[in-house]
Amino acid sequence: MKNYQETQNDIVLAIREFTHSIDSSNDYRGDMSSLIQATSNMPLIKLGYWERLIRSELDNNLHAATRSIWARWFQPAPKLTWLDIVNANGYKRENSLRALSKYGAPNAFAIALSVRRLNDWVPQVRTAAKETLPSLLANTKPEYVVEVLSMLLIDWDSWGRIEEADKQIFLDMIISEEMALLLKARLIFSTSGPMPSLLSQIGRTDILDNYLNEIASDAVQPYVRAKAYRSLFEGRVTWFKGREWQKTSKAYEPQKLVPIIAERKIEVQPTFIELLNRSAADRSPIVRQISAEFLIRNIESLGIQTRAFAERFAADKSANVAEQGRFILKKLDEKTTK
């Protein structure tokens, strides 16, 4: 993978080539192939920086490409392109979304720039994004959409202008069986990255409800398996919704920011004992701790099986799991001596 400076150099060079290719031979649209290639394999991070770089380089190169003032007056204006989604002119950002959405995005980077317009500083651009994204997403390769979802959903709580209703509208746009299978595969096979946060945010919809059991068993990352098991045990999915100010009783701290956790009930197919058996045998102590936690919560419901599980946890090689097991055994002993 290219480093940060190499990627920046490639983008700057590609914008220069694009602006110099704008002429009557291509109806003043320019050749974006180099820029699409330069942005196709880059991580979808620091998008605000890339937007500013593209905007600056595009303005500078378009001005330099038409040296004569007469040429700038009489040469037709370049046609709208994907670069205009980050144009400094709000009208161009809005019009580019409306003009280009029916074609589908050329890569995940272009989709990411489009989705970020839901948080644009101009209300008309945010409206255009809401109205055009369904068509754009429908006409774009699903694997591009999943790549964008995997990176943007974990960060959009920091977007100050996007409304909760708009988040739900966006998620409703991507609900399909094909998308569910792609998301499931990413959650199961990703060896790194904030996949637990992605699973939480996707939990706003029911797109993965039927696959939670499989994710709990097969996900490579232990924290993803733990998140899926917790959702199944509780019969609900939860996600971080934001923060709000709440009053406190402390004179020196009259208010503090507290997290807001939202939830949605789900239908759970596996029985409690089945989930307990599988999670107790998981290879990660992170998941086995979840298993022991829910045994503690349901200490009265399993009868004689509770002691068998407690002894198993007490003998666990993880100190935290073993401590939970000993706690359950202590509670059981106290009950029998009464």
Protein Blocks (a to p, Z undefined) as FASTA:
>chain_A
ZZfklmmmmmmmmmmmmmmmgcfknoonopaklmmmmmmmgccehklmmmmmmmmmmmmm
mmmmmmblklmmmpccddddfklmmgfblklmmmmmmmmmmnopabfklmmmmmmmmmcc
bfklmmmmmmmmmmmmmmpcfklmmmmmmmmmmmmmmpmkbcfklmmmmmmmmgcfklmm
mmmmmmmmpmgdjfllmmmmmmmpmklmmmmmmmmmmomblklmmmmmmmmmnopacddf
bdcddddfbfklmbccdddddddddddfbdfklmmmmmmmpcbfklmmmmmmmmmmmmmm
nommlmmmmmmmmmpmbfklmmmmmmmmmmmmmmmmZZ
